[in-house]
Amino acid sequence: QVQLVESGGGLVQPGGSLRLSCAASRSKASIIDMGWYRQAPGKQRELVALITGGGSTRYADSVQGRFTISRHNAQNTVYLQMDNLKPEDTAVYYCNAVVRWGKIDRDAWGQGTQVTVSS
């Protein structure tokens, strides 16, 4: 089992910034992709940003240019720098990792961290 532990959520005013962190526990498995998803009340969980082991990134259109995803492969850690936050960014943010066990890939999820953007 790979466990993901998130930190960095909180309350921020519109236009402010937050940085989320997610650390994966050590295991014999390989972590392939890492990413962040979010779920607002009454809405489906959606992809926010994704980063591959090679460093390629993908962003939701709604956060492009405002959020930056990065990772430290040796430490199995992924970060999400969120700038110019808007009230519509309010959601529970979940860390995700695609974990490869031999020939099988499985998803691992963090417990979620609340981000609230409000004045």
C-alpha positions as CSV (number, residue, x, y, z in Angstrom):
1,Q,0.0,0.0,0.0
2,V,1.1,3.5,-0.8
3,Q,-0.2,6.2,1.5
4,L,-0.5,9.9,0.4
5,V,-0.4,12.6,3.0
6,E,-1.5,16.1,2.0
7,S,-0.9,19.5,3.6
8,G,-1.2,23.2,2.9
9,G,-5.0,23.8,2.5
10,G,-6.8,26.6,4.3
11,L,-8.7,29.9,3.9
12,V,-7.4,32.6,1.6
13,Q,-8.8,35.8,0.1
14,P,-9.5,36.1,-3.6
15,G,-6.3,36.9,-5.4
16,G,-4.2,35.1,-2.7
17,S,-1.9,32.1,-3.0
18,L,-1.6,28.7,-1.4
19,R,0.8,25.8,-1.8
20,L,-0.3,22.2,-1.4
21,S,2.1,19.4,-0.7
22,C,1.6,15.6,-0.9
23,A,4.1,13.0,0.2
24,A,3.9,9.4,-0.7
25,S,5.0,6.7,1.8
26,R,8.0,4.5,0.9
27,S,7.1,1.3,-0.9
28,K,8.5,-1.3,-3.3
29,A,6.1,0.0,-5.9
30,S,7.0,2.7,-8.5
31,I,5.0,5.9,-8.7
32,I,4.3,6.8,-12.2
33,D,2.1,9.9,-12.5
34,M,1.1,12.2,-9.7
35,G,-1.6,14.8,-9.7
36,W,-4.3,16.9,-7.9
37,Y,-8.0,16.6,-8.2
38,R,-10.7,18.7,-6.6
39,Q,-14.3,18.3,-5.6
40,A,-16.7,21.1,-4.9
41,P,-20.0,20.6,-3.1
42,G,-22.5,19.1,-5.4
43,K,-20.0,18.6,-8.2
44,Q,-18.0,15.7,-9.5
45,R,-14.3,15.3,-8.8
46,E,-12.2,16.9,-11.5
47,L,-8.6,16.8,-12.6
48,V,-6.8,20.0,-11.7
49,A,-3.2,19.2,-12.7
50,L,-1.1,16.2,-13.6
51,I,2.6,15.6,-13.8
52,T,4.3,12.5,-15.2
53,G,7.5,10.9,-14.0
54,G,9.3,12.6,-16.9
55,G,8.0,16.0,-15.8
56,S,5.3,16.6,-18.5
57,T,2.4,18.5,-17.1
58,R,-1.3,18.9,-17.9
59,Y,-3.8,21.4,-16.4
60,A,-7.5,22.0,-16.4
61,D,-8.4,25.0,-18.5
62,S,-9.8,26.8,-15.5
63,V,-6.5,26.8,-13.7
64,Q,-4.0,27.2,-16.6
65,G,-1.7,30.1,-16.0
66,R,-2.6,30.3,-12.3
67,F,-1.6,26.9,-10.9
68,T,1.8,25.2,-11.2
69,I,2.4,21.5,-10.4
70,S,5.8,20.2,-9.6
71,R,7.3,17.0,-8.1
72,H,10.4,15.8,-6.4
73,N,10.9,12.3,-7.7
74,A,13.5,11.2,-5.1
75,Q,11.2,12.1,-2.3
76,N,7.9,11.0,-4.0
77,T,6.4,14.4,-3.3
78,V,4.2,16.5,-5.5
79,Y,3.3,20.2,-5.0
80,L,0.6,22.5,-6.3
81,Q,1.3,26.2,-6.2
82,M,-2.0,28.1,-6.5
83,D,-1.8,31.8,-7.3
84,N,-4.5,34.3,-8.1
85,L,-7.1,32.1,-6.4
86,K,-10.8,32.7,-7.1
87,P,-13.9,31.8,-5.1
88,E,-14.7,29.1,-7.7
89,D,-11.4,27.3,-6.7
90,T,-13.1,26.5,-3.4
91,A,-13.1,22.7,-3.0
92,V,-11.6,19.7,-1.3
93,Y,-8.3,19.0,-3.1
94,Y,-7.1,15.4,-3.3
95,C,-3.7,14.1,-4.2
96,N,-3.5,11.2,-6.6
97,A,-0.7,8.8,-7.6
98,V,-0.6,6.1,-10.2
99,V,1.3,3.3,-8.6
100,R,2.8,0.5,-10.5
101,W,3.0,-2.9,-8.9
102,G,4.8,-5.2,-11.3
103,K,2.6,-5.1,-14.4
104,I,-0.5,-3.6,-12.7
105,D,-1.2,0.1,-12.2
106,R,-3.4,1.2,-9.3
107,D,-4.6,4.6,-8.1
108,A,-3.7,5.9,-4.6
109,W,-5.6,8.8,-3.0
110,G,-4.9,11.2,-0.2
111,Q,-7.5,12.1,2.4
112,G,-8.2,15.5,0.9
113,T,-7.4,19.0,2.1
114,Q,-10.0,21.9,2.1
115,V,-9.2,25.0,0.2
116,T,-11.6,27.9,0.7
117,V,-11.3,31.2,-1.2
118,S,-13.5,33.9,0.3
119,S,-13.3,37.5,1.5
